[in-house]
């Protein structure tokens, strides 16, 4: 953790040593405090005290989908963590069937498998796929039967 340029803490950290280290890395700030003015106006001037920017309790209780981020010599920040599945580009890729990487068969593996490999299927089947239109699965022990039957 010492050599990383950016440090990120997610909510729910329960280790006291980790929380104390994160709080110390956030540092302290000077806050102006006023005393009650009972006597003459200049008798009790305002004063500054140092307070931690983030206490261990604040770090542990971060809101869901938020994180404490400390990068280099910059001030700490609370960032919102976006969810990839809410991104419109990901939803579009999922709709057209491009969310998973395409795997290619290497020559060495093709030699090992020989003729036992299954026939290639269309990665985007049509909406009219049913028991009669689906090609048989070469790895299926009980062709034509479904597990729920």
N, C-alpha and C positions, 0 to 999 in steps of 0.2 A: 504494500500500500504506500510505502514511502516514495517510490519512484514514479508513480503514475501522475500524469498531468491533470487528470480530471477524476474526481471522486464523487460517487453518487450513492446516496442512502435512500432506500425505499421505506415506506411506512411499515411498522410492525417489528423493527429491530428490538430485541429484548435483552441483548448483552450489555450490561452496565458499562463495561470498559469501552466497548465500541461507541456507545452513546456519549460517554465523556470525551472520548477522543474527537468525535465529530463536533461536539460543542466547543471544545478548545480550538479546533481548527477554524470555526466560524469567528472566534475572537469576541471582543467586547466593544461596546460603544458608550459614548458619554451622553447621559440623559440629564436634561435640566430639571431640577426639582425646586419647588418653592416651599418656603416655610410659612407657617401661618403668621400673618401680620397682626400682632397684638399691640406692639408699642409703636415707637416712631417709625417712619417709612423706611429709613436706611438702616435700622437696627438689625433687621434680619434679611440680608440680601439673598437672592437666588444662588444656588450652588449646583455643581455638576457631580454626578456619581457615575461609576462605570457599572454596566450591566451586560450579561452575556447576550449576544445577538440571538442565539438559539440555545435554549436549555435542553438537556437530555429528554425531558418530558415532551417538549414541543416536537423534537425529531421523532420520537417514538409514536406520537399521535398525529403524524401527518395525514391529511385527507387521502382517501383512495385515489389512485391514478396520479399522485403527485410525488415528487422526489426532491430531496435536498441535494443541490449540485454545487460543488466547489471546484473551480477550474483555475489552475495556476495561481497567480497572485491577485485574482479578482475577488470581489465580494461574493459571499454566498448568495445563492438564489434558490427559490422554490419554483420548480418547473412542472408543467402538466405533461403527463406521459400520454401521447396519442396511441390509440389502439389501431393496429394495422388493419384489422378486419372491418373497421368503420370507414376506411379510406375508399373513395369511389373508384380509384384505379384498381385496387385489390378486388372490390366487388365485381367490377367488370371482368377482370381476369378469371375470377372464380366462375362467373356465369358462362364464359366461353371455354372453360376447362383448361386454363393455362396457369393454374396456381402451383402445380407440382412440376418439378424438373423432369425433363424427358431423359430416360436412361437409355444408353446405347450399349449394345452387346459387344464386348471385346472379342478379338479373334481367339484368344486363349480360352475364354469361357465358352465360346461357340464350339470349339473342339471338344471340350469336356462334356458339354450337353449333347452334342451330336444331333440326332433327329428327335430327341425327346422334348425339345422346346415347343411351347404352344404357338399356335398361329397368331399373327398380329391382329389386333382388334382395332376398330375405329375408336379413337379416344373420345369422340363426340357422338355417341349414339343418337339416333333419332328419337322422337317422342313416341313412336309406335313400337317401342320395344316391349315385347311380352314373351311368354314362354315359347310361343311358336316361332318368333322372329329372332330370338337370340341364338348365336352360334353355340354349339355345345362346348362346354369347358373341358379341355383335355386333362385337367388335373382333378376333375370331379370324380369321386368314387361311386356316386349314385347318380348317373345322368338322368335328367328329366325330373328329379325330385328336389324339393326345396326343404330347408331345415325346419320350416314351420308346418310342413304337412305331416 
